[in-house]
Amino acid sequence: METEKNYDVIIAGAGMVGATLACALSRADLRIALLDARCPEFEWSDEAYDIRVSAITRASQNLLEDLKVWSRIEAQRLSPYREMQVWDDSGDGHVHFDSADLGEPDLGHIIENRVIVKALHQRLAELNNVSLLCPVEMKKLDINDEAARVSFADGSQIQARLIVAADGGRSWVRGQAGIGVHGWEYDQSALVTWVKTEKFHQDTAWQRFQPDGPLAFLPLTEGYSSIVWSTGHEHAQALRELDEAAFAEELAESFAHRLGAIEQVGPRAVFPLRYFETLHYIQARLALVGDAAHMMHPLAGQGVNLGMADAAALADVLLEAHARQRDLGDYRILRRYERWRRADNRAMLFSMDSFKLLFSSQSQAIRWLRNTGLNVTDRVTPLKHAFMQRALGR
């Protein structure tokens, strides 16, 4: 690495959102530095799945197609979900969504995070105006009227007119900039893994709401399913520590054996769940995207889609500014991005938090309300279609 180098944009975080932004910005003659503490993983055994997956909406798919990334995902593996089955175990509430009712081939795709990252970086490798710097250890961030400068542990520095934080929920860049957050820790953790079930998943995303949190079976290839089990912290840790046979039995029981016995279990991990939104998405010469700006409950799997929408919106704002020869780090330019995304993000954050509270309540009146709501949604076609359109990201 050179002692000091100038770029137009520095993106901290080379994961799904940061790499998406780099791809989107690469369409202009901008010099882009993409940084990460770890280099992306590009080699793995096809016999196992990534325990982290994302439910990619049609809107995100369209973006990835536009960036010439989607075909690279298809060349690896992805699983469409054509239906969704959602029910409440405290009553008879149930709703069934079917893409055929909208004349659509699917409602979205379940894709391993590592597959998305690899496809994005395959595209980036073809571009001559994006420099991937990894692994790097960022030690200091200085922002002044002219530039944002990052100093690394090896003593080298880079600077740009704009730095973008795409470095996750515990963003180092956000912390260095002193941007506060409003939010809280949930009383739940998410256990994630993958399993092979006795019965085929039917290209369906299944979700059962339980008193301690939702349990989702999301379809993967070859009849496997990704598991996202939100439950109390102690229960999640206990589940992680069970032997495979005991875990398989408890999982099947908690899912009411809808897909039969659990025949194979992958590695398990537990992640505490958080809700927050930053007080500001921007400062002069700084913008936040994805989990660096907001995090929510994973019950609808919308986190990465919000992040990709952030990336697309910021890219549009910056590309227009660049075409007009404006300063990319100007607060007035970045304010357009903040206004554009904050309203949409806040609506989704509030909705997911409300759903979490609604389905966690043990009040008899609330239980009746949510079961009635599910059944009404299942019966009222325009309402059901509206939910499916939202699931598609429209």
Backbone torsions as a table, in degrees:
resi	resn	phi	psi	omega
1	MET	NA	137.6	179.0
2	GLU	-69.7	158.8	-179.1
3	THR	-58.1	-42.6	175.8
4	GLU	-149.9	140.6	179.9
5	LYS	-143.9	144.2	-178.0
6	ASN	-101.1	137.4	174.8
7	TYR	-130.2	171.1	172.2
8	ASP	-86.7	-41.2	-178.6
9	VAL	-137.8	133.5	169.6
10	ILE	-107.2	130.3	176.0
11	ILE	-115.3	115.9	178.1
12	ALA	-91.5	113.2	-177.4
13	GLY	114.9	110.8	-175.9
14	ALA	-103.9	22.1	177.2
15	GLY	-78.2	-156.7	-173.0
16	MET	-59.8	-46.3	-175.7
17	VAL	-75.2	-46.3	179.5
18	GLY	-61.9	-42.2	179.6
19	ALA	-69.0	-34.7	175.7
20	THR	-62.1	-44.7	178.5
21	LEU	-62.2	-42.9	178.9
22	ALA	-60.4	-42.7	177.6
23	CYS	-61.5	-44.0	-177.3
24	ALA	-65.9	-40.5	-178.8
25	LEU	-75.4	-20.8	-175.4
26	SER	-67.2	-12.8	-178.5
27	ARG	-71.9	-12.4	174.5
28	ALA	-108.0	168.6	-179.0
29	ASP	-83.1	60.2	178.1
30	LEU	-104.3	144.3	175.1
31	ARG	-93.8	117.9	-170.9
32	ILE	-120.6	132.1	172.6
33	ALA	-110.0	125.9	179.2
34	LEU	-111.8	116.6	-172.2
35	LEU	-111.5	149.2	171.0
36	ASP	-158.6	149.0	177.7
37	ALA	-70.2	-24.2	177.7
38	ARG	-128.6	147.6	175.0
39	CYS	-81.7	142.6	180.0
40	PRO	-60.2	149.6	177.7
41	GLU	-88.6	129.9	-177.5
42	PHE	-120.0	-7.3	-178.4
43	GLU	-126.0	132.9	176.8
44	TRP	-161.7	166.1	179.1
45	SER	-78.8	133.9	177.5
46	ASP	-73.9	-5.5	-179.2
47	GLU	-80.4	-11.1	-179.8
48	ALA	-128.5	165.0	-178.6
49	TYR	-115.2	157.2	171.5
50	ASP	-70.8	137.3	179.3
51	ILE	-77.1	-12.4	176.9
52	ARG	-104.0	121.9	179.0
53	VAL	-129.4	165.1	176.6
54	SER	-131.4	144.9	174.1
55	ALA	-93.3	100.2	-173.5
56	ILE	-87.4	123.4	-178.1
57	THR	-79.2	170.1	176.8
58	ARG	-62.3	-36.6	178.9
59	ALA	-62.3	-43.9	177.8
60	SER	-68.0	-36.7	176.0
61	GLN	-59.7	-45.3	179.3
62	ASN	-60.3	-40.3	178.1
63	LEU	-62.7	-46.9	-178.7
64	LEU	-66.1	-33.2	174.0
65	GLU	-64.6	-43.4	179.6
66	ASP	-62.0	-32.0	-179.0
67	LEU	-88.2	4.6	179.5
68	LYS	63.6	38.8	-178.9
69	VAL	-112.6	-31.8	-172.3
70	TRP	-59.0	-41.7	-179.0
71	SER	-61.7	-29.3	178.9
72	ARG	-74.2	-31.8	173.2
73	ILE	-67.9	-46.3	179.3
74	GLU	-59.0	-33.5	-180.0
75	ALA	-70.2	-17.7	175.8
76	GLN	-94.6	-94.9	173.3
77	ARG	-164.6	146.6	177.5
78	LEU	-156.8	160.4	-176.8
79	SER	-132.3	116.2	176.3
80	PRO	-73.0	145.9	167.9
81	TYR	-112.9	123.3	-174.0
82	ARG	-96.9	-20.8	-179.8
83	GLU	-137.5	162.6	172.4
84	MET	-134.2	134.4	175.9
85	GLN	-119.1	118.7	-177.4
86	VAL	-127.0	130.4	178.4
87	TRP	-148.5	160.2	-177.9
88	ASP	-108.3	123.7	-175.8
89	ASP	-77.5	-2.7	178.6
90	SER	-90.9	-0.1	-179.0
91	GLY	-167.9	-153.1	-176.7
92	ASP	-104.4	11.4	-179.2
93	GLY	-66.4	132.5	-175.8
94	HIS	-157.6	141.1	172.8
95	VAL	-138.7	140.6	-178.7
96	HIS	-123.2	120.8	176.8
97	PHE	-106.2	136.7	-178.8
98	ASP	-133.9	122.6	-178.6
99	SER	-60.1	-27.6	-179.9
100	ALA	-62.1	-27.9	179.1
101	ASP	-65.1	-22.3	177.1
102	LEU	-101.1	0.2	-175.4
103	GLY	71.3	25.6	-179.2
104	GLU	-105.8	150.0	179.2
105	PRO	-71.9	-23.9	-178.5
106	ASP	-164.4	173.7	176.6
107	LEU	-102.7	-4.4	-178.3
108	GLY	152.2	-170.6	-178.8
109	HIS	-135.4	140.5	171.4
110	ILE	-94.4	121.9	-174.4
111	ILE	-134.1	135.5	175.5
112	GLU	-62.8	137.0	-179.0
113	ASN	-57.0	-40.6	-177.6
114	ARG	-66.0	-30.3	177.3
115	VAL	-66.2	-43.4	179.1
116	ILE	-63.7	-46.1	-179.0
117	VAL	-61.6	-44.2	-179.5
118	LYS	-61.9	-43.9	-179.6
119	ALA	-62.8	-42.0	178.0
120	LEU	-61.9	-43.0	-178.1
121	HIS	-74.7	-26.2	171.6
122	GLN	-62.4	-40.8	177.1
123	ARG	-67.2	-44.5	-179.4
124	LEU	-60.7	-33.4	-178.7
125	ALA	-64.2	-20.0	179.1
126	GLU	-85.4	-9.0	-172.9
127	LEU	-100.2	140.2	-177.2
128	ASN	-98.2	2.6	-179.2
129	ASN	-114.3	11.8	176.0
130	VAL	-120.5	123.7	178.3
131	SER	-107.9	119.9	175.5
132	LEU	-90.0	117.3	179.5
133	LEU	-111.8	105.8	-179.4
134	CYS	-160.4	149.2	-8.9
135	PRO	-78.9	141.1	176.7
136	VAL	-131.7	149.8	176.4
137	GLU	-113.4	108.4	178.9
138	MET	-77.1	130.1	-176.9
139	LYS	-111.7	-28.7	-176.2
140	LYS	-153.5	142.2	175.1
141	LEU	-122.4	123.5	176.2
142	ASP	-118.6	126.8	178.1
143	ILE	-122.0	125.1	176.4
144	ASN	-129.1	-168.6	-176.0
145	ASP	-67.2	-20.5	-173.4
146	GLU	-103.9	-31.7	-171.4
147	ALA	-162.8	165.9	168.6
148	ALA	-109.1	128.5	-176.1
149	ARG	-121.1	130.7	177.4
150	VAL	-109.6	127.9	175.6
151	SER	-105.2	136.2	-176.8
152	PHE	-104.3	165.0	-177.5
153	ALA	-62.5	-26.1	-179.1
154	ASP	-83.8	4.3	177.5
155	GLY	94.1	-10.8	179.9
156	SER	-80.8	165.4	-179.5
157	GLN	-140.7	152.9	167.2
158	ILE	-134.9	158.0	177.8
159	GLN	-143.9	159.8	-179.6
160	ALA	-155.8	167.2	176.5
161	ARG	-70.8	-22.4	-176.8
162	LEU	-146.7	138.6	169.2
163	ILE	-117.4	136.9	179.8
164	VAL	-115.1	127.4	176.4
165	ALA	-89.1	111.1	173.5
166	ALA	-126.5	34.7	-171.3
167	ASP	-104.2	30.7	165.9
168	GLY	88.5	-180.0	-172.7
169	GLY	-63.4	-27.5	177.5
170	ARG	-108.5	47.7	-172.9
171	SER	-50.6	123.2	174.5
172	TRP	-67.0	-41.6	-178.7
173	VAL	-63.1	-44.7	179.0
174	ARG	-59.7	-42.0	178.9
175	GLY	-64.0	-42.4	178.8
176	GLN	-63.4	-33.4	-178.9
177	ALA	-81.6	-10.5	178.0
178	GLY	73.7	26.5	178.5
179	ILE	-84.9	122.8	-178.2
180	GLY	-83.2	168.0	179.0
181	VAL	-128.3	153.9	171.8
182	HIS	-116.3	121.1	-179.3
183	GLY	172.2	-164.9	-176.5
184	TRP	-159.6	165.0	173.1
185	GLU	-87.2	132.2	175.0
186	TYR	-74.2	162.5	176.4
187	ASP	-86.6	25.3	-177.1
188	GLN	-135.1	154.3	167.2
189	SER	-121.1	157.9	176.4
190	ALA	-107.2	122.5	170.2
191	LEU	-91.6	129.4	-179.4
192	VAL	-124.0	143.4	176.5
193	THR	-167.0	-173.5	170.1
194	TRP	-132.4	152.6	-176.6
195	VAL	-141.5	160.5	168.3
196	LYS	-109.8	127.6	-177.6
197	THR	-105.3	156.7	179.6
198	GLU	-61.4	-41.6	-179.8
199	LYS	-102.4	149.1	179.6
200	PHE	-67.4	143.1	-176.5
201	HIS	-75.7	-8.3	175.3
202	GLN	64.4	29.4	-177.9
203	ASP	51.3	39.7	-175.2
204	THR	-121.0	138.7	170.6
205	ALA	-90.6	118.2	-176.1
206	TRP	-106.5	137.0	177.5
207	GLN	-144.0	124.6	177.8
208	ARG	-113.8	123.4	177.5
209	PHE	-88.0	122.8	179.3
210	GLN	-116.9	164.3	-178.0
211	PRO	-56.7	-33.3	-177.6
212	ASP	-96.3	4.2	176.1
213	GLY	139.1	165.0	-178.5
214	PRO	-78.2	147.5	175.2
215	LEU	-119.4	121.1	-176.9
216	ALA	-117.8	136.0	168.6
217	PHE	-110.8	116.2	-176.0
218	LEU	-113.6	131.3	-171.0
219	PRO	-70.2	133.3	171.3
220	LEU	-115.6	-177.7	179.3
221	THR	-72.7	164.0	173.9
222	GLU	58.4	25.1	177.5
223	GLY	80.0	5.8	175.7
224	TYR	-81.3	162.5	178.4
225	SER	-135.6	143.3	171.1
226	SER	-88.8	137.7	-178.2
227	ILE	-109.7	129.2	169.4
228	VAL	-126.4	106.7	-174.1
229	TRP	-115.9	103.8	178.4
230	SER	-90.0	124.1	-176.2
231	THR	-155.9	178.0	178.8
232	GLY	-59.1	153.3	-174.9
233	HIS	-56.7	-47.3	-176.9
234	GLU	-67.0	-40.0	178.8
235	HIS	-64.5	-41.9	179.8
236	ALA	-60.9	-43.9	178.7
237	GLN	-65.4	-38.8	178.4
238	ALA	-63.9	-40.2	177.9
239	LEU	-63.4	-39.9	179.8
240	ARG	-63.9	-32.2	-175.2
241	GLU	-89.1	-9.5	177.8
242	LEU	-64.1	151.8	171.7
243	ASP	-70.6	165.7	-171.5
244	GLU	-59.5	-42.7	-177.7
245	ALA	-64.9	-44.2	-179.8
246	ALA	-66.5	-39.2	178.0
247	PHE	-64.8	-44.0	-179.6
248	ALA	-59.4	-40.7	-179.6
249	GLU	-68.3	-43.3	-179.3
250	GLU	-67.2	-36.8	178.4
251	LEU	-65.0	-46.8	179.5
252	ALA	-61.5	-40.2	179.6
253	GLU	-65.7	-43.2	-179.2
254	SER	-67.5	-22.4	179.0
255	PHE	-98.0	12.2	179.3
256	ALA	56.6	27.7	176.7
257	HIS	55.4	30.1	-179.9
258	ARG	-58.5	-34.3	179.9
259	LEU	-112.8	24.3	177.2
260	GLY	75.2	-155.9	-177.9
261	ALA	-73.4	155.0	174.0
262	ILE	-92.2	114.4	-171.8
263	GLU	-93.5	-22.8	-179.1
264	GLN	-150.8	143.1	-177.9
265	VAL	-129.4	133.1	176.9
266	GLY	-86.9	-175.0	176.5
267	PRO	-63.8	151.3	-177.5
268	ARG	-117.5	146.0	174.7
269	ALA	-141.8	156.5	-177.8
270	VAL	-126.5	134.7	-179.8
271	PHE	-130.2	123.8	175.0
272	PRO	-65.1	145.4	-175.3
273	LEU	-99.8	141.2	-177.5
274	ARG	-133.0	157.0	172.0
275	TYR	-130.0	126.7	172.0
276	PHE	-163.6	160.4	167.8
277	GLU	-137.6	139.3	179.5
278	THR	-70.6	152.7	179.1
279	LEU	-67.6	-28.3	177.1
280	HIS	-140.2	143.8	173.8
281	TYR	-89.6	-15.2	-172.1
282	ILE	-141.9	159.3	159.7
283	GLN	-138.9	171.1	171.9
284	ALA	-56.8	125.2	178.4
285	ARG	72.3	15.7	180.0
286	LEU	-145.7	136.5	173.0
287	ALA	-137.0	146.9	177.5
288	LEU	-109.7	140.5	176.4
289	VAL	-135.9	155.8	174.4
290	GLY	62.3	-142.8	-175.8
291	ASP	-63.9	-18.3	174.9
292	ALA	-67.3	-23.6	-178.3
293	ALA	-103.7	-26.2	-174.3
294	HIS	-164.2	146.0	173.6
295	MET	-140.3	148.3	-178.2
296	MET	-145.2	174.7	178.4
297	HIS	-64.8	140.5	-175.6
298	PRO	-82.4	12.2	-171.4
299	LEU	-62.3	-23.6	177.0
300	ALA	-110.8	1.3	175.8
301	GLY	61.9	33.1	-173.5
302	GLN	-98.5	-2.6	-173.7
303	GLY	-56.0	-52.3	-176.7
304	VAL	-68.9	-29.9	178.4
305	ASN	-67.3	-38.5	174.4
306	LEU	-63.5	-40.8	179.2
307	GLY	-63.3	-41.8	178.4
308	MET	-67.0	-35.9	175.4
309	ALA	-65.1	-38.8	173.9
310	ASP	-57.3	-49.2	-177.6
311	ALA	-60.7	-43.0	-179.6
312	ALA	-64.9	-42.6	-178.8
313	ALA	-66.3	-46.0	-180.0
314	LEU	-63.1	-40.4	178.5
315	ALA	-61.4	-43.7	179.1
316	ASP	-59.2	-45.3	-179.5
317	VAL	-63.1	-45.6	-177.0
318	LEU	-70.1	-39.1	179.8
319	LEU	-66.0	-38.3	177.2
320	GLU	-66.1	-43.0	178.9
321	ALA	-62.7	-41.9	179.6
322	HIS	-63.4	-41.7	179.2
323	ALA	-62.0	-28.9	179.7
324	ARG	-94.8	7.8	178.1
325	GLN	59.1	40.0	176.7
326	ARG	-95.9	160.5	178.7
327	ASP	-72.9	118.8	-175.4
328	LEU	-65.5	-23.9	-178.8
329	GLY	-93.7	3.4	-179.0
330	ASP	-63.6	131.4	-178.4
331	TYR	-56.5	-38.0	-177.8
332	ARG	-66.4	-34.1	176.0
333	ILE	-68.0	-48.3	-176.8
334	LEU	-67.1	-27.4	179.4
335	ARG	-61.3	-30.6	176.7
336	ARG	-61.4	-43.4	177.6
337	TYR	-62.1	-46.0	-178.3
338	GLU	-60.8	-46.0	179.2
339	ARG	-62.7	-39.0	-177.3
340	TRP	-62.7	-46.4	-170.1
341	ARG	-93.9	-27.3	-172.8
342	ARG	-62.3	-41.4	-177.2
343	ALA	-64.1	-47.3	-180.0
344	ASP	-64.4	-44.7	-179.1
345	ASN	-63.8	-43.0	-177.7
346	ARG	-63.7	-38.2	178.3
347	ALA	-62.4	-42.8	179.8
348	MET	-69.6	-42.0	178.5
349	LEU	-59.7	-45.7	-179.9
350	PHE	-64.1	-41.0	-179.7
351	SER	-62.4	-46.1	-178.0
352	MET	-67.8	-37.6	177.6
353	ASP	-66.2	-38.5	179.1
354	SER	-66.0	-41.9	177.2
355	PHE	-62.0	-41.0	179.5
356	LYS	-60.6	-45.5	179.7
357	LEU	-66.5	-41.2	-178.4
358	LEU	-61.7	-45.7	-174.6
359	PHE	-85.9	-5.7	174.9
360	SER	-91.6	-17.6	-174.9
361	SER	-71.0	138.7	176.4
362	GLN	-103.5	7.7	175.3
363	SER	-61.9	133.1	-179.0
364	GLN	-60.3	-39.1	179.4
365	ALA	-65.0	-42.0	179.9
366	ILE	-68.5	-38.6	177.3
367	ARG	-61.0	-42.2	178.1
368	TRP	-63.9	-42.1	-178.0
369	LEU	-62.0	-46.3	-176.1
370	ARG	-71.3	-36.8	176.8
371	ASN	-66.0	-40.8	176.6
372	THR	-63.1	-42.1	179.7
373	GLY	-61.3	-41.9	177.9
374	LEU	-63.1	-44.0	-178.5
375	ASN	-68.3	-38.2	177.4
376	VAL	-64.4	-44.4	178.2
377	THR	-58.6	-39.6	-179.1
378	ASP	-66.1	-30.2	-175.4
379	ARG	-93.1	-26.3	-175.3
380	VAL	-94.6	104.0	-172.5
381	THR	-57.5	-48.1	-179.9
382	PRO	-59.8	-38.1	179.3
383	LEU	-66.6	-43.9	178.8
384	LYS	-61.7	-42.7	179.7
385	HIS	-64.2	-36.3	178.8
386	ALA	-63.5	-41.0	177.4
387	PHE	-64.5	-39.7	-179.6
388	MET	-68.3	-38.5	176.8
389	GLN	-61.6	-38.5	177.3
390	ARG	-65.2	-38.8	178.1
391	ALA	-63.3	-31.7	177.6
392	LEU	-74.9	-11.5	179.0
393	GLY	88.7	20.5	-177.6
394	ARG	-98.1	NA	NA
